[in-house]
Amino acid sequence: MQTLPESQQTDISQDALALNQILNEVGKVIVGQEHMTRCLLLGLLTEGHVLLEGLPGLAKTLAVKSLASAVEADFQRIQFTPDLLPSDLIGTVIYRHETHEFTPKKGPIFSNLILADEINRAPAKVQSALLEAMAEKQVTIGETTYPLEEPFLVLATQNPIEQEGTYPLPEAQLDRFMFKVKVGYPTREDEKKIIERMGQPKVPSVNPVIKKSEILKMKKKMHSIYSDSRIEEYILRLVLCTRKDITIDSKEAELSKLKDIRSFIRIGASPRASLFLHRASRANALLDGRSFVTPDDVKKVAPEVLRHRLILNFDAEARGFDSDQVVSQLLETVTIP
């Protein structure tokens, strides 16, 4: 294993301490849901967009706002509705009568953290406008293209049960999200704490604990997190095993299990999944204060990276299989090199 100089290891430990201070600060408002807040922070570290899916009232919006408050960065909340227009998102050009010129009026997308609330309520035109910002970190208004300031991160929420007035996100846009996080109900103990904490006359608030410039420095430091070639081979095997037309060099027993898993997959994960798995694994190691990536780092982030990139066939749906079960079986079957 490659070892880092002591000074770099100290820097990583200090960064991990600062990142955990963010989690603690957000935890003053968000009770439970540690996995959700951790994924939001990993997304911020890697500038990988995050999609939160959960029922109403599970603090999805509050978690995003709390993270923005803990980081001294520009924040905009955009409520997605069926009548939203692309110009409401990215801006437009306005004719100034006094100067006889067209000048740009930038929209709310020009910020660091964007909360796309109920993203699946917006029509395809708006989704397409958002796609350029997510993929290229730039926006085109009229004939001019404007770069977006770093860090730029889209944190989107959607309700999985409402179908009336919603537009399913296209696969191309889903693939731009690094994580899809499923948000569940809190435990009985956590919900009791929520009642006690939010029932006080003064509701807790989140204070800024880090500047966005520090986040950008941490992002650059992630390249110094050591990732062994065997870790990269493990990531590659996980992704390739989702594709039917790829031959995998495995033992006979493993191949038999993989054949059963692959029989449920119609379309496998894209190469972007490999890149995001590698990047998210490094960020997870940094958050844990380690200078190297372990297989457990990959396993921790794999469900969130892969679940929305697998399209299952009718046989899987008929048997009641979902992508989470397929990913779970993959993690149990694929051996670590």
MIMARNU-268901 format. One record per atom (N, C-alpha, C): residue in one letter; x, y, z. Coordinates in steps of 0.1 Angstrom, whole numbers, padded with zeros to 4 digits, always signed. Layout:
N
aXYZ;...
***
This chain:
337
m+0008-0012+0000;m+0000+0000+0000;m+0009+0012+0000;q+0005+0022-0008;q+0013+0035-0009;q+0010+0043+0004;t+0020+0048+0010;t+0018+0057+0022;t+0021+0071+0019;l+0013+0080+0025;l+0015+0094+0023;l+0024+0100+0033;p+0031+0111+0030;p+0039+0118+0040;p+0030+0122+0052;e+0037+0123+0063;e+0030+0126+0076;e+0022+0139+0075;s+0027+0149+0068;s+0020+0162+0067;s+0007+0160+0060;q+0007+0152+0049;q-0005+0150+0041;q-0015+0142+0049;q-0011+0132+0056;q-0020+0124+0065;q-0026+0133+0075;t-0018+0143+0081;t-0024+0152+0091;t-0035+0161+0084;d-0032+0166+0072;d-0042+0174+0065;d-0055+0166+0063;i-0054+0153+0059;i-0066+0145+0057;i-0073+0144+0070;s-0066+0142+0081;s-0073+0140+0094;s-0080+0153+0098;q-0074+0165+0095;q-0080+0177+0098;q-0092+0180+0089;d-0091+0176+0076;d-0103+0177+0067;d-0114+0169+0072;a-0111+0156+0076;a-0122+0147+0081;a-0129+0153+0093;l-0121+0160+0102;l-0127+0166+0114;l-0136+0177+0110;a-0132+0186+0100;a-0140+0197+0096;a-0153+0192+0089;l-0152+0181+0081;l-0164+0175+0075;l-0173+0170+0085;n-0168+0163+0095;n-0177+0158+0106;n-0183+0169+0114;q-0177+0180+0115;q-0183+0192+0121;q-0195+0196+0114;i-0195+0195+0100;i-0206+0199+0092;i-0218+0189+0095;l-0215+0176+0096;l-0225+0166+0099;l-0231+0169+0113;n-0223+0172+0122;n-0228+0175+0136;n-0237+0188+0136;e-0233+0198+0128;e-0241+0210+0128;e-0254+0207+0121;v-0254+0200+0110;v-0267+0196+0104;v-0275+0187+0113;g-0269+0179+0121;g-0275+0170+0131;g-0283+0178+0142;k-0280+0191+0144;k-0287+0199+0153;k-0302+0201+0149;v-0304+0200+0136;v-0317+0202+0131;v-0323+0189+0126;i-0315+0181+0119;i-0320+0168+0113;i-0317+0157+0123;v-0328+0151+0128;v-0326+0140+0137;v-0327+0127+0129;g-0317+0118+0132;g-0316+0106+0124;g-0312+0109+0109;q-0316+0101+0100;q-0313+0103+0086;q-0298+0106+0083;e-0289+0099+0091;e-0275+0102+0090;e-0270+0098+0076;h-0276+0087+0071;h-0271+0082+0057;h-0274+0093+0047;m-0286+0099+0048;m-0290+0110+0038;m-0280+0121+0039;t-0278+0126+0051;t-0269+0138+0052;t-0254+0135+0048;r-0250+0122+0051;r-0237+0118+0047;r-0236+0118+0032;c-0246+0113+0025;c-0246+0113+0010;c-0246+0127+0004;l-0253+0136+0011;l-0253+0150+0006;l-0239+0156+0008;l-0232+0153+0018;l-0219+0158+0020;l-0209+0152+0010;l-0211+0139+0007;l-0202+0133-0003;l-0205+0139-0016;g-0217+0143-0019;g-0220+0149-0032;g-0214+0163-0032;l-0214+0170-0021;l-0208+0183-0021;l-0193+0182-0023;l-0186+0172-0017;l-0172+0170-0018;l-0168+0167-0033;t-0176+0160-0040;t-0172+0155-0053;t-0179+0163-0064;e-0188+0173-0060;e-0197+0180-0069;e-0205+0170-0078;g-0209+0160-0071;g-0218+0150-0078;g-0232+0152-0074;h-0241+0155-0083;h-0255+0158-0080;h-0262+0147-0073;v-0271+0150-0064;v-0278+0141-0056;v-0293+0142-0058;l-0300+0130-0059;l-0314+0130-0060;l-0320+0123-0048;l-0328+0130-0040;l-0334+0124-0028;l-0348+0120-0031;e-0351+0107-0029;e-0365+0102-0031;e-0371+0097-0018;g-0382+0103-0015;g-0389+0099-0002;g-0402+0105-0001;l-0410+0100+0008;l-0424+0105+0010;l-0423+0119+0016;p-0434+0126+0016;p-0435+0139+0022;p-0432+0139+0037;g-0426+0150+0042;g-0424+0151+0056;g-0412+0144+0062;l-0403+0140+0053;l-0391+0132+0058;l-0378+0141+0059;a-0380+0154+0059;a-0369+0164+0060;a-0360+0165+0049;k-0364+0161+0037;k-0355+0162+0025;k-0351+0176+0022;t-0361+0185+0021;t-0358+0199+0019;t-0350+0205+0030;l-0354+0202+0042;l-0348+0208+0054;l-0333+0204+0055;a-0330+0191+0051;a-0316+0187+0051;a-0308+0194+0041;v-0313+0197+0029;v-0305+0205+0019;v-0303+0219+0024;k-0313+0225+0029;k-0312+0239+0034;k-0302+0239+0046;s-0302+0229+0054;s-0293+0229+0066;s-0279+0228+0061;l-0276+0219+0051;l-0263+0218+0046;l-0258+0231+0040;a-0267+0238+0033;a-0263+0251+0027;a-0260+0261+0038;s-0267+0260+0049;s-0264+0269+0060;s-0251+0266+0066;a-0247+0254+0067;a-0234+0250+0073;a-0222+0253+0065;v-0224+0255+0052;v-0214+0259+0043;v-0216+0273+0038;e-0207+0281+0039;e-0208+0295+0034;e-0208+0296+0019;a-0219+0292+0013;a-0220+0291-0002;a-0234+0297-0006;d-0235+0302-0018;d-0247+0307-0023;d-0257+0296-0025;f-0270+0298-0021;f-0280+0288-0021;f-0293+0294-0027;q-0299+0286-0036;q-0312+0289-0042;q-0321+0277-0042;r-0333+0280-0038;r-0344+0269-0038;r-0353+0272-0050;i-0355+0263-0058;i-0364+0264-0070;i-0375+0254-0069;q-0387+0259-0068;q-0399+0250-0066;q-0403+0246-0080;f-0401+0234-0084;f-0405+0229-0098;f-0420+0227-0098;t-0426+0232-0109;t-0441+0231-0111;t-0443+0229-0125;p-0455+0224-0129;p-0458+0221-0143;p-0457+0233-0152;d-0459+0245-0147;d-0459+0257-0156;d-0446+0264-0155;l-0435+0258-0150;l-0422+0264-0149;l-0416+0264-0163;l-0410+0275-0167;l-0404+0277-0180;l-0388+0276-0179;p-0381+0273-0189;p-0367+0273-0189;p-0361+0286-0185;s-0367+0297-0189;s-0362+0311-0185;s-0364+0313-0170;d-0374+0307-0164;d-0375+0308-0149;d-0363+0302-0142;l-0356+0293-0149;l-0345+0285-0143;l-0332+0292-0146;i-0329+0293-0159;i-0316+0298-0163;i-0315+0313-0166;g-0327+0319-0168;g-0327+0334-0171;g-0330+0336-0186;t-0329+0349-0190;t-0333+0353-0203;t-0326+0366-0207;v-0328+0370-0219;v-0323+0383-0223;v-0334+0394-0223;i-0331+0405-0219;i-0340+0416-0218;i-0336+0428-0226;y-0345+0434-0234;y-0342+0445-0242;y-0343+0458-0234;r-0332+0465-0233;r-0331+0478-0226;r-0334+0489-0235;h-0346+0496-0234;h-0350+0506-0243;h-0340+0518-0243;e-0335+0521-0231;e-0327+0533-0229;e-0313+0531-0236;t-0308+0519-0237;t-0295+0516-0244;t-0297+0510-0257;h-0309+0505-0261;h-0312+0498-0273;h-0303+0486-0274;e-0302+0479-0263;e-0294+0467-0263;e-0301+0456-0255;f-0297+0443-0259;f-0302+0432-0251;f-0292+0428-0241;t-0297+0427-0228;t-0288+0423-0217;t-0293+0411-0210;p-0284+0403-0205;p-0288+0390-0199;p-0294+0393-0185;k-0304+0386-0181;k-0309+0385-0168;k-0307+0371-0163;k-0298+0369-0154;k-0295+0355-0150;k-0305+0350-0140;g-0308+0337-0142;g-0318+0330-0133;g-0312+0325-0120;p-0320+0318-0112;p-0315+0312-0100;p-0305+0301-0101;i-0304+0296-0113;i-0294+0285-0115;i-0280+0290-0112;f-0277+0303-0112;f-0264+0309-0110;f-0262+0310-0095;s-0259+0298-0089;s-0257+0297-0075;s-0248+0285-0072;n-0244+0283-0060;n-0235+0272-0057;n-0243+0259-0054;l-0253+0260-0045;l-0261+0249-0042;l-0276+0252-0047;i-0281+0243-0055;i-0294+0245-0061;i-0303+0234-0055;l-0314+0238-0048;l-0324+0228-0044;l-0335+0228-0054;a-0335+0217-0062;a-0346+0215-0072;a-0357+0207-0065;d-0366+0214-0059;d-0377+0208-0051;d-0388+0202-0059;e-0391+0189-0057;e-0400+0182-0065;e-0397+0183-0080;i-0385+0178-0083;i-0380+0180-0097;i-0388+0173-0107;n-0395+0163-0104;n-0403+0155-0114;n-0416+0162-0117;r-0419+0174-0112;r-0431+0181-0116;r-0429+0191-0127;a-0416+0192-0132;a-0414+0202-0143;a-0414+0194-0156;p-0418+0201-0167;p-0419+0195-0180;p-0405+0192-0186;a-0405+0186-0198;a-0393+0182-0204;a-0384+0194-0208;k-0390+0205-0212;k-0382+0217-0216;k-0374+0222-0205;v-0379+0222-0193;v-0371+0226-0181;v-0361+0216-0178;q-0364+0203-0179;q-0354+0193-0176;q-0342+0194-0185;s-0345+0197-0198;s-0334+0199-0208;s-0325+0210-0204;a-0331+0221-0200;a-0323+0233-0196;a-0315+0230-0184;l-0320+0222-0174;l-0312+0218-0163;l-0301+0208-0166;l-0303+0200-0177;l-0294+0190-0180;l-0280+0196-0184;e-0281+0207-0192;e-0268+0214-0196;e-0260+0219-0184;a-0268+0224-0174;a-0261+0229-0162;a-0255+0218-0154;m-0262+0207-0153;m-0257+0195-0145;m-0245+0189-0152;a-0246+0188-0166;a-0235+0180-0173;a-0223+0189-0176;e-0225+0201-0180;e-0214+0209-0185;e-0210+0220-0175;k-0218+0223-0165;k-0216+0234-0155;k-0215+0247-0163;q-0225+0248-0172;q-0226+0261-0179;q-0240+0262-0184;v-0244+0274-0187;v-0258+0278-0191;v-0257+0286-0204;t-0266+0283-0213;t-0267+0292-0226;t-0279+0300-0225;i-0277+0313-0226;i-0288+0323-0226;i-0287+0331-0239;g-0297+0329-0248;g-0296+0335-0261;g-0285+0328-0269;e-0275+0336-0273;e-0264+0330-0281;e-0251+0330-0272;t-0252+0333-0260;t-0240+0334-0251;t-0240+0323-0241;t-0229+0316-0238;t-0227+0306-0228;t-0220+0311-0216;y-0226+0309-0204;y-0220+0314-0192;y-0216+0302-0183;p-0203+0302-0178;p-0199+0292-0169;p-0205+0294-0155;l-0208+0283-0148;l-0213+0284-0135;l-0202+0283-0125;e-0203+0291-0114;e-0193+0292-0104;e-0192+0279-0096;e-0179+0275-0093;e-0177+0263-0085;e-0178+0267-0070;p-0182+0258-0061;p-0188+0245-0064;p-0202+0247-0070;f-0206+0238-0079;f-0220+0238-0084;f-0226+0225-0082;l-0237+0224-0075;l-0243+0212-0071;l-0258+0213-0071;v-0265+0203-0078;v-0279+0202-0078;v-0283+0191-0068;l-0292+0195-0059;l-0297+0186-0049;l-0312+0186-0051;a-0317+0175-0057;a-0331+0174-0061;a-0339+0165-0052;t-0352+0168-0051;t-0361+0159-0043;t-0372+0155-0052;q-0378+0143-0049;q-0390+0139-0056;q-0398+0129-0047;n-0411+0129-0050;n-0420+0121-0042;n-0423+0108-0050;p-0420+0096-0045;p-0422+0084-0053;p-0436+0079-0055;i-0446+0085-0048;i-0459+0079-0049;i-0469+0088-0057;e-0466+0101-0059;e-0475+0109-0066;e-0472+0107-0081;q-0483+0105-0089;q-0481+0104-0103;q-0489+0115-0111;e-0499+0121-0104;e-0507+0131-0110;e-0498+0144-0112;g-0497+0149-0124;g-0490+0161-0126;g-0475+0160-0125;t-0469+0148-0127;t-0455+0146-0126;t-0450+0141-0140;y-0437+0143-0142;y-0430+0139-0154;y-0418+0130-0150;p-0418+0117-0154;p-0407+0109-0150;p-0394+0114-0156;l-0383+0114-0148;l-0371+0119-0152;l-0365+0110-0163;p-0360+0116-0174;p-0354+0108-0185;p-0342+0101-0180;e-0338+0089-0186;e-0327+0082-0182;e-0314+0090-0183;a-0313+0098-0193;a-0301+0106-0195;a-0299+0116-0184;q-0310+0121-0178;q-0308+0130-0167;q-0306+0123-0154;l-0312+0111-0152;l-0310+0103-0141;l-0295+0099-0140;d-0289+0097-0151;d-0275+0092-0152;d-0265+0104-0148;r-0270+0116-0148;r-0262+0127-0144;r-0261+0129-0129;f-0270+0122-0122;f-0270+0123-0107;f-0260+0112-0102;m-0251+0116-0094;m-0241+0107-0088;m-0248+0097-0079;f-0257+0103-0070;f-0264+0094-0061;f-0279+0096-0063;k-0286+0084-0061;k-0300+0085-0058;k-0302+0079-0044;v-0307+0087-0035;v-0308+0083-0021;v-0323+0081-0018;k-0326+0069-0013;k-0339+0067-0008;k-0341+0070+0007;v-0350+0079+0010;v-0351+0084+0023;v-0363+0077+0030;g-0361+0070+0041;g-0372+0063+0048;g-0376+0070+0060;y-0386+0064+0067;y-0391+0069+0080;y-0380+0068+0091;p-0380+0078+0100;p-0371+0077+0111;p-0375+0066+0121;t-0366+0062+0129;t-0369+0051+0139;t-0379+0057+0150;r-0384+0049+0158;r-0393+0053+0169;r-0386+0063+0178;e-0373+0060+0182;e-0365+0068+0191;e-0362+0082+0184;d-0359+0082+0171;d-0356+0094+0164;d-0368+0103+0163;e-0380+0097+0160;e-0392+0105+0159;e-0396+0111+0172;k-0393+0104+0183;k-0396+0110+0196;k-0387+0122+0199;k-0374+0121+0195;k-0365+0132+0196;k-0370+0144+0187;i-0375+0141+0175;i-0380+0152+0167;i-0391+0159+0174;i-0401+0152+0180;i-0412+0159+0187;i-0406+0167+0198;e-0397+0162+0206;e-0392+0169+0217;e-0384+0182+0212;r-0376+0180+0202;r-0367+0191+0198;r-0375+0202+0191;m-0384+0198+0182;m-0392+0208+0174;m-0404+0214+0182;g-0406+0208+0194;g-0417+0213+0202;g-0413+0224+0212;q-0399+0227+0211;q-0394+0238+0220;q-0398+0252+0214;p-0399+0262+0223;p-0401+0276+0218;p-0391+0280+0208;k-0378+0277+0210;k-0368+0281+0201;k-0363+0269+0193;v-0365+0269+0180;v-0361+0257+0172;v-0346+0259+0169;p-0339+0248+0170;p-0324+0249+0167;p-0321+0254+0153;s-0310+0261+0151;s-0306+0266+0138;s-0292+0261+0135;v-0289+0262+0122;v-0276+0257+0117;v-0267+0269+0115;n-0255+0269+0120;n-0245+0280+0118;n-0234+0275+0108;p-0229+0285+0101;p-0218+0281+0091;p-0206+0277+0098;v-0200+0266+0093;v-0188+0261+0100;v-0176+0260+0090;i-0179+0262+0077;i-0168+0260+0067;i-0171+0269+0055;k-0161+0274+0049;k-0162+0282+0037;k-0162+0274+0024;k-0168+0279+0014;k-0168+0271+0001;k-0154+0269-0004;s-0145+0279-0002;s-0131+0278-0006;s-0125+0265+0000;e-0128+0262+0012;e-0122+0251+0019;e-0127+0238+0013;i-0140+0238+0009;i-0146+0226+0002;i-0138+0224-0011;l-0135+0234-0019;l-0128+0233-0031;l-0114+0227-0029;k-0108+0232-0018;k-0094+0226-0015;k-0095+0211-0012;m-0105+0208-0005;m-0107+0193-0001;m-0109+0185-0014;k-0117+0191-0023;k-0119+0184-0036;k-0106+0181-0043;k-0097+0190-0043;k-0084+0188-0050;k-0076+0178-0042;k-0077+0178-0029;k-0069+0168-0021;k-0074+0154-0023;m-0086+0152-0027;m-0091+0138-0029;m-0083+0130-0039;h-0076+0138-0048;h-0067+0131-0058;h-0055+0124-0051;s-0052+0129-0039;s-0041+0123-0032;s-0045+0110-0024;i-0058+0108-0023;i-0063+0096-0016;i-0059+0084-0025;y-0052+0074-0019;y-0046+0063-0027;y-0057+0053-0030;s-0058+0050-0043;s-0067+0039-0047;s-0059+0028-0054;d-0058+0017-0048;d-0050+0006-0054;d-0057+0001-0067;s-0048-0005-0075;s-0053-0010-0088;s-0064-0021-0086;r-0063-0028-0074;r-0072-0039-0071;r-0086-0033-0068;i-0086-0021-0062;i-0099-0014-0059;i-0105-0010-0072;e-0097-0005-0081;e-0102-0001-0094;e-0107-0013-0102;e-0101-0024-0101;e-0105-0036-0108;e-0118-0041-0102;y-0120-0039-0088;y-0132-0043-0082;y-0144-0034-0087;i-0142-0021-0087;i-0152-0012-0092;i-0156-0016-0107;l-0146-0019-0115;l-0148-0022-0129;l-0156-0035-0130;r-0153-0045-0122;r-0160-0058-0122;r-0175-0056-0118;l-0177-0047-0108;l-0191-0045-0103;l-0200-0039-0115;v-0194-0029-0122;v-0201-0023-0132;v-0203-0032-0145;l-0192-0038-0148;l-0193-0047-0160;l-0202-0059-0158;c-0204-0063-0146;c-0213-0074-0143;c-0228-0071-0145;t-0231-0058-0147;t-0244-0054-0150;t-0248-0054-0165;r-0238-0057-0173;r-0239-0057-0188;r-0238-0071-0193;k-0249-0075-0200;k-0250-0089-0205;k-0239-0093-0215;d-0235-0083-0223;d-0226-0086-0235;d-0211-0086-0231;i-0208-0085-0218;i-0194-0084-0214;i-0190-0097-0207;t-0179-0103-0211;t-0174-0115-0206;t-0166-0112-0193;i-0169-0119-0182;i-0163-0117-0169;i-0154-0129-0166;d-0142-0127-0163;d-0133-0138-0159;d-0135-0141-0144;s-0144-0151-0141;s-0147-0155-0128;s-0147-0170-0126;k-0148-0174-0114;k-0149-0189-0111;k-0163-0193-0115;e-0164-0207-0118;e-0177-0212-0123;e-0189-0209-0114;a-0187-0211-0101;a-0198-0208-0091;a-0203-0194-0092;e-0193-0185-0093;e-0196-0170-0094;e-0203-0167-0107;l-0198-0173-0118;l-0204-0171-0131;l-0219-0175-0131;s-0222-0186-0124;s-0236-0191-0124;s-0245-0181-0116;k-0240-0176-0105;k-0248-0166-0098;k-0250-0153-0106;l-0239-0149-0113;l-0239-0137-0121;l-0249-0138-0132;k-0250-0150-0138;k-0259-0153-0149;k-0273-0151-0144;d-0276-0155-0132;d-0290-0154-0127;d-0293-0139-0124;i-0283-0131-0119;i-0285-0117-0117;i-0287-0109-0130;r-0278-0113-0139;r-0279-0106-0152;r-0292-0108-0160;s-0298-0120-0157;s-0311-0123-0163;s-0322-0113-0160;f-0320-0105-0150;f-0331-0096-0146;f-0328-0082-0151;i-0316-0079-0157;i-0312-0066-0161;i-0314-0065-0176;r-0321-0054-0180;r-0323-0051-0195;r-0312-0042-0200;i-0309-0032-0192;i-0298-0022-0196;i-0289-0020-0183;g-0276-0022-0185;g-0267-0021-0174;g-0262-0007-0171;a-0253-0005-0162;a-0248+0008-0158;a-0238+0013-0169;s-0238+0026-0170;s-0229+0033-0180;s-0215+0035-0174;p-0205+0038-0183;p-0192+0041-0178;p-0191+0052-0167;r-0201+0061-0167;r-0202+0071-0157;r-0203+0065-0143;a-0210+0053-0142;a-0211+0047-0130;a-0197+0043-0124;s-0188+0038-0133;s-0175+0035-0128;s-0167+0047-0123;l-0169+0058-0130;l-0162+0071-0126;l-0168+0076-0112;f-0181+0075-0111;f-0187+0080-0099;f-0184+0071-0087;l-0184+0058-0089;l-0180+0049-0079;l-0166+0051-0073;h-0157+0054-0083;h-0143+0057-0079;h-0142+0070-0071;r-0149+0080-0076;r-0148+0093-0070;r-0155+0093-0056;a-0167+0087-0055;a-0174+0086-0043;a-0167+0078-0032;s-0160+0067-0037;s-0152+0059-0027;s-0141+0067-0021;r-0134+0075-0029;r-0123+0084-0024;r-0129+0094-0014;a-0140+0100-0017;a-0146+0110-0008;a-0150+0103+0005;n-0155+0091+0004;n-0159+0084+0016;n-0147+0081+0025;a-0136+0077+0019;a-0123+0075+0026;a-0119+0088+0033;l-0120+0099+0026;l-0116+0112+0032;l-0125+0116+0043;l-0138+0113+0042;l-0147+0116+0053;l-0144+0108+0065;d-0139+0096+0063;d-0135+0087+0074;d-0121+0090+0079;g-0114+0099+0073;g-0101+0103+0077;g-0090+0093+0073;r-0092+0086+0062;r-0082+0076+0057;r-0075+0082+0044;s-0063+0078+0042;s-0055+0082+0031;s-0056+0072+0019;f-0064+0062+0021;f-0065+0051+0011;f-0080+0046+0010;v-0083+0040-0001;v-0097+0035-0004;v-0097+0020+0000;t-0107+0016+0006;t-0109+0002+0009;t-0121-0004+0002;p-0123-0017+0001;p-0135-0023-0006;p-0148-0018+0001;d-0147-0016+0015;d-0159-0012+0022;d-0163+0002+0017;d-0154+0011+0013;d-0158+0024+0008;d-0166+0022-0005;v-0162+0013-0013;v-0169+0010-0026;v-0183+0005-0022;k-0184-0005-0013;k-0197-0011-0009;k-0206-0001-0003;k-0201+0009+0004;k-0210+0018+0011;k-0217+0027+0001;v-0210+0031-0010;v-0216+0040-0019;v-0222+0034-0032;a-0220+0021-0034;a-0225+0014-0046;a-0240+0014-0047;p-0248+0012-0037;p-0263+0012-0039;p-0267+0025-0044;e-0262+0036-0039;e-0267+0050-0043;e-0262+0053-0057;v-0250+0048-0061;v-0245+0051-0074;v-0252+0042-0085;l-0256+0030-0082;l-0260+0021-0092;l-0275+0019-0093;r-0283+0022-0082;r-0297+0018-0083;r-0305+0025-0094;h-0302+0037-0097;h-0309+0044-0108;h-0303+0043-0121;r-0293+0035-0122;r-0286+0033-0135;r-0290+0019-0141;l-0297+0011-0134;l-0300-0002-0139;l-0315-0002-0143;i-0317-0007-0155;i-0331-0008-0160;i-0334-0023-0161;l-0344-0027-0153;l-0347-0042-0152;l-0357-0046-0163;n-0358-0058-0165;n-0367-0063-0175;n-0381-0067-0169;f-0390-0072-0177;f-0403-0076-0172;f-0403-0088-0163;d-0393-0096-0165;d-0392-0108-0156;d-0389-0104-0142;a-0380-0094-0141;a-0377-0089-0127;a-0389-0083-0121;e-0396-0075-0128;e-0408-0068-0123;e-0419-0079-0119;a-0420-0089-0127;a-0430-0099-0124;a-0427-0107-0111;r-0414-0108-0108;r-0410-0116-0097;r-0408-0106-0084;g-0411-0093-0087;g-0410-0084-0075;g-0396-0079-0072;f-0387-0081-0082;f-0373-0076-0079;f-0372-0062-0083;d-0364-0054-0075;d-0361-0041-0078;d-0346-0039-0079;s-0341-0027-0083;s-0327-0025-0086;s-0319-0027-0073;d-0325-0023-0061;d-0317-0024-0049;d-0314-0039-0046;q-0323-0048-0049;q-0321-0062-0046;q-0310-0067-0056;v-0310-0062-0068;v-0300-0067-0078;v-0286-0062-0074;v-0285-0049-0069;v-0272-0044-0065;v-0267-0051-0052;s-0276-0055-0043;s-0273-0062-0031;s-0267-0076-0035;q-0273-0082-0045;q-0268-0095-0049;q-0255-0094-0056;l-0253-0083-0063;l-0240-0081-0070;l-0229-0080-0060;l-0232-0072-0049;l-0221-0069-0039;l-0218-0082-0031;e-0228-0091-0030;e-0226-0104-0023;e-0218-0114-0032;t-0220-0112-0045;t-0215-0122-0055;t-0201-0119-0060;v-0199-0106-0064;v-0186-0102-0070;v-0175-0103-0060;t-0165-0110-0063;t-0154-0112-0054;t-0144-0100-0055;i-0137-0097-0044;i-0128-0086-0044;i-0114-0092-0049;p-0108-0086-0059;p-0096-0091-0065;p-0085-0091-0054;
***
